[in-house]
Amino acid sequence: TEKFKRLKNEGNDFVKMGEYEEAANKYSECMKLNTEEYTVYTNRALCYLKLYKYEEAKQDCDHVLQIEDSNIKAFYRRALAYKGLQVRKKNMAGI
């Protein structure tokens, strides 16, 4: 659990610095140690949104909502992911 906490804190620090790719990597490492800690999924979803990786963000939020169906952050970030995916579809249709 100490390694998990350290990695999560490092991820949080990267988010504060706007280093979303590095933060997502730290959260992914956390998931290898503990798949039940849903906060790292919503945190990684935030990183994916910032990186315009909407499908990945949606998947992380879907995972959290399977565990905890009332997680507000997961609902909100999934909605942002859906919005990003819709915008991308509209842009692709215009090409």
Protein Blocks (a to p, Z undefined) as FASTA:
>chain_A
ZZmmmmmmmmmmmmmnopaklmmmmmmmmmmmomklmklmmmmmmmmmmnopaklmmmmm
mmmmmmmmmbfklmmmmmmmmmmmmmmmmmmmmZZ
